[in-house]
């Protein structure tokens, strides 16, 4: 009888640990989505520039696009935002 009680306790602890890992993974995913939203255009522009350079083409346009996206992301990050500006985005 005591043995079955201890197994039940272990199962609930395993479930709790799994729930904590799921919450951590969800928070990391949300943070990654936020970072990609701000810097996605920059990363795409840089990746396009690298691909063009590797193929022997000029990547000046892609590099300039990446710079413009980076400047746009920086100006957006510099803005002071509060809860009142949440709806306005």
C-alpha positions in Angstrom: 0.0 0.0 0.0 2.8 2.4 0.9 4.5 1.6 -2.4 1.6 2.7 -4.5 1.4 6.0 -2.7 5.0 6.8 -3.4 4.6 6.1 -7.1 1.7 8.5 -7.3 3.8 11.2 -5.7 6.6 10.7 -8.2 4.2 10.9 -11.1 2.9 14.3 -10.0 6.4 15.6 -9.5 7.3 14.5 -13.0 4.3 16.3 -14.4 5.2 19.4 -12.5 8.7 19.4 -13.9 7.4 18.9 -17.5 5.0 21.8 -17.0 7.8 24.0 -15.9 9.9 23.1 -18.9 6.9 23.8 -21.2 6.5 27.2 -19.7 10.2 28.0 -20.1 10.1 26.9 -23.7 7.0 29.0 -24.4 8.7 32.1 -22.9 11.8 31.5 -25.0 9.6 31.1 -28.1 7.8 34.4 -27.3 11.1 36.2 -26.9 12.4 34.8 -30.2 9.3 35.9 -32.0 9.8 39.4 -30.6 13.4 39.5 -31.6 12.6 38.2 -35.1 9.9 40.9 -35.4 12.4 43.7 -34.8 15.5 42.2 -36.6 13.9 39.8 -39.1 14.3 42.2 -42.0 18.0 42.8 -41.2 18.7 39.1 -41.0 16.9 38.4 -44.3 18.9 41.2 -46.0 22.2 40.0 -44.6 21.4 36.4 -45.6 20.5 37.6 -49.1 23.7 39.5 -49.3 25.7 36.5 -48.3 24.0 34.3 -50.8 24.6 36.8 -53.6 28.3 37.2 -52.6 28.8 33.4 -52.6 27.2 33.2 -56.1 29.6 35.9 -57.4 27.0 38.7 -57.7 27.1 42.1 -56.3 25.3 42.3 -52.9 25.3 46.1 -52.5 21.5 46.4 -52.7 21.0 43.6 -50.2 23.5 45.1 -47.8 21.9 48.6 -48.0 18.5 47.0 -47.4 19.9 45.3 -44.3 21.3 48.6 -43.1 18.0 50.4 -43.6 16.1 47.6 -41.8 18.6 47.8 -38.9 18.2 51.5 -38.6 14.4 51.2 -38.7 14.6 48.5 -35.9 16.9 50.7 -33.9 14.7 53.8 -34.1 11.7 51.6 -33.1 13.6 50.2 -30.1 14.6 53.7 -29.0 11.0 54.9 -28.7 9.6 55.0 -25.2 6.6 52.8 -24.9 4.2 52.3 -22.1 0.9 50.6 -21.6 -1.0 53.6 -23.0 0.7 53.1 -26.3 0.0 49.4 -26.4 -3.0 49.7 -28.7 -1.4 52.1 -31.0 1.6 49.9 -31.7 
